Amino acid sequence: MKYLTVLADENCGFCRRASKWLRNQRQVVWLDFVAAGSEAARSRFPELDHDDTLRKITVISDRGDVYRGDDAWLVCLWALAAWRPMAVSLSRPGKARFVRAATALADRLRANSLGGENVPRGSTCNHAECA
């Protein structure tokens, strides 16, 4: 795998912060960010339900594999040099409950100020992670 395309909601503060954090990490697999629901996303991935990509983080591999929700977060961590071992560990059987709990924690943290930006509950983002 050479690259992953991350469909991120540009109207969501949490998504913008997560994208910025991912961009600033050393990447083993290149992460390409495309605005979810945009014309660029629709033309590159016509087979996707683009309304769903605005509700749930979606990542597409250069091979055409589609990851959503918890799996999308895991594959993004797997693409990062420092986080790959943790992503591999979390993908093992029996760890799904922990991954869901960690994702839920991240969802709650969106309301906190991270990087100087607040993301209020009920923001314009429709991602399940941000609701």
TORGU-635925 format. One record per atom (N, C-alpha, C, O, CB): x, y, z. Coordinates in steps of 0.2 Angstrom, whole numbers, padded with zeros to 4 digits, always signed. Glycine has a CB too. Example, Ala and Ser with C-alpha at 12.3 -4.5 7.8 and 13.67 -1.06 7.14 Angstrom:
! TORGU-635925
+0066-0028+0039 +0062-0022+0039 +0066-0016+0039 +0071-0017+0042 +0057-0022+0045 +0064-0011+0035 +0068-0005+0036 +0064+0000+0039 +0067+0006+0040 +0070-0003+0029 
! end
This chain:
! TORGU-635925
+0004-0006+0000 +0000+0000+0000 +0004+0006+0000 +0009+0007+0004 -0005+0000+0006 +0003+0011-0005 +0007+0017-0005 +0004+0023-0002 +0007+0027+0000 +0009+0018-0012 -0003+0023-0003 -0006+0029+0000 -0013+0027+0002 -0016+0022+0000 -0006+0035-0005 -0016+0032+0006 -0023+0031+0009 -0026+0038+0008 -0023+0043+0009 -0023+0029+0016 -0032+0038+0005 -0036+0044+0005 -0041+0045+0010 -0045+0040+0012 -0040+0045-0002 -0040+0050+0014 -0044+0052+0020 -0049+0057+0018 -0048+0062+0016 -0040+0054+0026 -0056+0055+0018 -0061+0060+0017 -0063+0063+0023 -0066+0060+0028 -0067+0056+0014 -0061+0069+0024 -0062+0073+0030 -0067+0079+0029 -0067+0082+0024 -0055+0076+0033 -0071+0080+0034 -0076+0085+0033 -0073+0092+0035 -0071+0093+0041 -0082+0084+0038 -0072+0096+0030 -0069+0103+0031 -0073+0108+0035 -0070+0113+0038 -0068+0106+0024 -0079+0106+0036 -0084+0110+0041 -0084+0108+0048 -0087+0112+0052 -0091+0110+0038 -0080+0103+0050 -0080+0101+0056 -0073+0102+0060 -0068+0100+0057 -0081+0093+0056 -0073+0106+0065 -0067+0108+0069 -0063+0101+0071 -0057+0101+0070 -0068+0112+0075 -0067+0096+0073 -0063+0090+0076 -0060+0087+0070 -0054+0085+0070 -0068+0085+0079 -0063+0087+0064 -0060+0083+0058 -0054+0087+0056 -0049+0084+0054 -0065+0083+0053 -0054+0094+0056 -0049+0098+0054 -0043+0097+0059 -0037+0096+0056 -0051+0106+0054 -0044+0097+0065 -0039+0096+0070 -0036+0089+0069 -0029+0088+0069 -0041+0096+0077 -0040+0084+0068 -0037+0077+0067 -0033+0077+0061 -0028+0073+0061 -0043+0072+0067 -0035+0080+0055 -0032+0080+0049 -0025+0083+0050 -0020+0081+0047 -0036+0083+0044 -0025+0089+0053 -0019+0093+0055 -0014+0088+0059 -0008+0088+0057 -0020+0099+0058 -0016+0085+0064 -0012+0080+0068 -0009+0075+0063 -0003+0074+0064 -0016+0077+0074 -0013+0072+0059 -0011+0066+0055 -0006+0069+0050 -0001+0065+0049 -0017+0063+0051 -0007+0075+0047 -0002+0078+0043 +0005+0079+0046 +0010+0078+0043 -0005+0084+0040 +0005+0081+0052 +0011+0082+0056 +0015+0076+0059 +0020+0077+0061 +0009+0087+0062 +0012+0070+0058 +0015+0064+0060 +0020+0061+0054 +0018+0063+0048 +0010+0059+0062 +0025+0058+0056 +0029+0054+0051 +0025+0049+0048 +0023+0044+0052 +0036+0052+0054 +0024+0049+0042 +0019+0044+0038 +0024+0039+0035 +0028+0040+0031 +0015+0047+0033 +0022+0032+0036 +0024+0026+0033 +0021+0025+0026 +0024+0023+0021 +0024+0020+0037 +0014+0027+0026 +0010+0027+0021 +0007+0034+0020 +0004+0036+0025 +0004+0021+0021 +0008+0036+0014 +0006+0043+0013 -0002+0044+0014 -0006+0040+0011 +0008+0045+0006 -0004+0049+0017 -0011+0051+0018 -0012+0057+0014 -0009+0062+0014 -0012+0053+0026 -0017+0056+0009 -0020+0061+0005 -0027+0063+0008 -0031+0059+0009 -0020+0059-0002 -0028+0070+0009 -0034+0072+0012 -0038+0075+0007 -0036+0080+0003 -0033+0077+0018 -0044+0073+0006 -0049+0076+0001 -0056+0078+0005 -0058+0074+0010 -0051+0071-0004 -0059+0083+0004 -0065+0085+0007 -0070+0080+0006 -0072+0079+0000 -0067+0092+0005 -0073+0078+0011 -0079+0073+0011 -0085+0077+0008 -0086+0083+0009 -0081+0071+0018 -0088+0073+0003 -0094+0076+0000 -0092+0081-0006 -0097+0084-0009 -0098+0080+0005 -0086+0082-0007 -0084+0087-0012 -0085+0084-0019 -0085+0078-0020 -0077+0090-0011 -0084+0089-0024 -0084+0086-0031 -0078+0082-0032 -0079+0077-0036 -0084+0092-0036 -0072+0084-0029 -0066+0080-0030 -0067+0073-0027 -0066+0068-0031 -0060+0083-0027 -0070+0072-0022 -0072+0066-0019 -0077+0062-0023 -0076+0056-0024 -0074+0066-0011 -0082+0065-0025 -0087+0062-0029 -0084+0059-0036 -0086+0054-0038 -0093+0066-0031 -0080+0063-0039 -0077+0061-0045 -0072+0055-0044 -0071+0051-0049 -0074+0067-0049 -0068+0055-0039 -0063+0050-0038 -0066+0044-0035 -0063+0038-0037 -0058+0053-0033 -0071+0044-0032 -0074+0038-0029 -0082+0038-0030 -0086+0039-0025 -0073+0038-0021 -0084+0038-0036 -0091+0038-0038 -0095+0032-0035 -0101+0033-0034 -0092+0038-0045 -0092+0027-0033 -0096+0021-0030 -0098+0022-0023 -0102+0018-0020 -0092+0015-0031 -0095+0027-0019 -0096+0028-0012 -0103+0032-0011 -0105+0036-0015 -0091+0032-0009 -0106+0031-0005 -0111+0034-0003 -0109+0041+0000 -0106+0041+0006 -0116+0030+0002 -0109+0046-0003 -0105+0052-0001 -0109+0056+0005 -0106+0059+0009 -0104+0057-0006 -0115+0055+0005 -0119+0057+0011 -0116+0053+0018 -0115+0056+0023 -0126+0056+0011 -0115+0047+0017 -0112+0043+0022 -0105+0045+0024 -0103+0045+0030 -0112+0036+0021 -0101+0048+0019 -0094+0050+0021 -0095+0056+0025 -0090+0058+0029 -0090+0051+0015 -0100+0060+0025 -0101+0066+0029 -0103+0064+0036 -0103+0068+0041 -0106+0071+0026 -0105+0058+0037 -0108+0055+0044 -0102+0051+0047 -0102+0051+0053 -0114+0051+0043 -0098+0048+0043 -0093+0043+0046 -0087+0044+0043 -0086+0044+0037 -0096+0036+0046 -0081+0045+0047 -0075+0045+0043 -0074+0039+0039 -0075+0033+0040 -0069+0045+0049 -0071+0041+0033 -0070+0036+0028 -0063+0036+0025 -0061+0042+0023 -0075+0036+0022 -0060+0031+0024 -0053+0031+0021 -0053+0025+0016 -0055+0020+0017 -0047+0029+0027 -0050+0027+0010 -0049+0023+0004 -0042+0021+0003 -0038+0026+0002 -0053+0025-0002 -0040+0015+0002 -0033+0013+0000 -0032+0014-0007 -0037+0014-0011 -0031+0006+0003 -0026+0014-0009 -0024+0014-0016 -0026+0008-0020 -0026+0008-0026 -0017+0016-0017 -0028+0003-0016 -0030-0004-0019 -0038-0004-0019 -0041-0008-0022 -0028-0009-0015 -0041+0001-0017 -0049+0002-0017 -0052-0001-0011 -0058-0001-0011 -0051-0002-0023 -0048-0003-0006 -0051-0005+0001 -0054+0001+0004 -0051+0007+0004 -0046-0008+0005 -0060+0000+0007 -0064+0006+0010 -0064+0004+0018 -0067-0001+0019 -0071+0007+0007 -0062+0009+0022 -0063+0008+0029 -0067+0014+0032 -0067+0020+0029 -0055+0009+0032 -0071+0012+0036 -0076+0017+0039 -0076+0017+0047 -0074+0011+0050 -0083+0016+0037 -0077+0022+0050 -0078+0022+0058 -0071+0020+0061 -0066+0022+0059 -0083+0018+0060 -0072+0015+0066 -0066+0013+0070 -0061+0010+0065 -0055+0011+0067 -0069+0007+0075 -0063+0006+0060 -0057+0004+0055 -0054+0009+0052 -0048+0009+0051 -0061-0001+0050 -0057+0015+0050 -0054+0020+0047 -0049+0024+0052 -0043+0025+0050 -0059+0026+0045 -0051+0025+0058 -0046+0027+0063 -0040+0023+0064 -0034+0025+0064 -0049+0028+0070 -0041+0016+0064 -0035+0012+0065 -0031+0012+0059 -0025+0012+0060 -0038+0004+0066 -0033+0012+0053 -0029+0012+0047 -0025+0019+0046 -0020+0019+0044 -0033+0011+0040 -0028+0024+0049 -0024+0030+0049 -0018+0030+0054 -0013+0032+0052 -0029+0036+0051 -0020+0027+0060 -0014+0026+0064 -0009+0021+0062 -0003+0022+0063 -0017+0023+0071 -0011+0016+0058 -0007+0011+0055 -0002+0015+0050 +0004+0012+0049 -0011+0006+0052 -0004+0020+0047 +0000+0023+0042 +0005+0028+0045 +0010+0030+0041 -0005+0028+0038 +0005+0029+0052 +0010+0033+0055 +0015+0029+0058 +0014+0024+0062 +0006+0037+0060 +0022+0031+0057 +0027+0027+0060 +0027+0026+0067 +0027+0020+0070 +0034+0031+0058 +0026+0031+0071 +0026+0030+0079 +0019+0027+0081 +0020+0024+0087 +0026+0037+0082 +0014+0026+0077 +0008+0023+0080 +0006+0017+0077 +0001+0013+0079 +0002+0028+0078 +0010+0014+0072 +0009+0008+0069 +0009+0002+0074 +0004-0002+0073 +0014+0007+0063 +0014+0001+0078 +0013-0004+0083 +0007-0004+0087 +0004-0010+0088 +0019-0004+0087 +0004+0002+0089 -0002+0002+0093 -0008+0000+0088 -0012-0004+0090 -0003+0009+0096 -0008+0002+0082 -0013+0001+0078 -0013-0007+0076 -0019-0010+0076 -0012+0004+0071 -0008-0010+0075 -0007-0017+0074 -0010-0021+0081 -0014-0026+0080 +0000-0020+0073 -0008-0019+0087 -0010-0022+0093 -0018-0021+0093 -0021-0026+0095 -0007-0019+0099 -0020-0015+0092 -0028-0014+0093 -0032-0018+0088 -0038-0018+0089 -0029-0007+0092 -0029-0020+0082 -0033-0023+0077 -0033-0031+0079 -0037-0034+0075 -0029-0022+0070 -0030-0033+0084 -0031-0040+0086 -0037-0042+0089 -0041-0038+0091 -0025-0042+0091 -0039-0048+0088 -0046-0050+0091 -0046-0049+0098 -0042-0049+0102 -0047-0058+0090 -0052-0047+0100 -0053-0045+0107 -0052-0038+0109 -0054-0036+0114 -0049-0049+0111 -0049-0034+0104 -0048-0027+0106 -0053-0022+0103 -0053-0016+0104 -0041-0025+0103 -0058-0025+0099 -0063-0020+0096 -0067-0016+0101 -0068-0010+0100 -0068-0025+0092 -0068-0019+0107 -0072-0015+0112 -0068-0009+0115 -0070-0004+0116 -0074-0020+0118 -0061-0010+0115 -0057-0005+0117 -0056+0000+0112 -0056+0006+0114 -0049-0008+0119 -0056-0002+0106 -0056+0003+0100 -0062+0007+0100 -0061+0014+0099 -0055+0000+0093 -0068+0004+0101 -0074+0008+0101 -0074+0013+0107 -0076+0019+0107 -0080+0003+0102 -0071+0011+0113 -0071+0015+0119 -0066+0021+0118 -0068+0027+0119 -0069+0011+0125 -0061+0020+0114 -0056+0025+0113 -0059+0030+0108 -0058+0036+0109 -0049+0022+0110 -0062+0027+0103 -0065+0032+0098 -0071+0036+0102 -0071+0042+0100 -0068+0028+0092 -0074+0033+0106 -0080+0037+0110 -0076+0042+0114 -0079+0048+0115 -0084+0032+0114 -0071+0041+0117 -0067+0046+0121 -0065+0052+0116 -0065+0057+0118 -0061+0043+0124 -0062+0050+0111 -0060+0055+0106 -0066+0059+0104 -0065+0065+0103 -0057+0052+0100 -0072+0056+0103 -0078+0060+0102 -0080+0065+0107 -0081+0071+0106 -0084+0055+0101 -0079+0063+0113 -0080+0067+0119 -0075+0073+0119 -0077+0079+0121 -0081+0064+0125 -0069+0072+0117 -0064+0077+0118 -0065+0082+0113 -0062+0088+0114 -0057+0073+0117 -0069+0081+0108 -0070+0086+0103 -0072+0093+0105 -0071+0098+0103 -0074+0084+0097 -0076+0092+0111 -0079+0098+0114 -0074+0102+0118 -0075+0108+0120 -0085+0096+0119 -0068+0099+0119 -0063+0102+0123 -0058+0106+0118 -0058+0105+0112 -0058+0097+0127 -0055+0111+0121 -0050+0115+0117 -0044+0111+0115 -0040+0110+0120 -0049+0122+0120 -0043+0109+0109 -0037+0106+0107 -0034+0110+0102 -0037+0111+0097 -0038+0099+0105 -0027+0112+0103 -0024+0116+0097 -0028+0123+0097 -0027+0126+0091 -0025+0113+0091 -0031+0125+0102 -0034+0132+0102 -0040+0133+0098 -0043+0138+0098 -0029+0137+0099 -0043+0127+0097 -0050+0127+0093 -0055+0124+0097 -0054+0118+0099 -0049+0125+0086 -0061+0127+0098 -0066+0123+0102 -0071+0120+0096 -0072+0123+0091 -0070+0128+0106 -0073+0114+0098 -0078+0111+0093 -0085+0110+0098 -0085+0106+0102 -0076+0105+0090 -0089+0115+0097 -0095+0114+0101 -0100+0108+0099 -0100+0106+0094 -0099+0120+0101 -0103+0105+0104 -0108+0100+0103 -0113+0103+0098 -0115+0109+0099 -0111+0097+0110 -0115+0099+0093 -0120+0101+0089 -0117+0106+0083 -0121+0109+0080 -0125+0105+0092 -0110+0105+0082 -0107+0109+0077 -0110+0106+0070 -0114+0102+0070 -0100+0108+0077 -0108+0109+0064 -0111+0108+0058 -0109+0101+0055 -0111+0099+0050 -0109+0113+0053 -0104+0098+0059 -0102+0091+0056 -0107+0086+0058 -0110+0086+0063 -0095+0090+0060 -0108+0081+0053 -0112+0076+0053 -0109+0069+0055 -0113+0064+0055 -0116+0076+0047 -0103+0069+0056 -0099+0063+0057 -0102+0060+0064 -0103+0064+0069 -0092+0064+0058 -0103+0053+0064 -0105+0050+0070 -0100+0052+0076 -0102+0052+0081 -0106+0043+0069 -0094+0052+0074 -0088+0054+0079 -0089+0060+0082 -0086+0062+0087 -0081+0053+0075 -0093+0065+0079 -0093+0072+0081 -0100+0073+0084 -0101+0079+0087 -0092+0077+0075 -0105+0069+0084 -0111+0070+0086 -0112+0070+0094 -0117+0071+0096 -0116+0065+0083 
! end
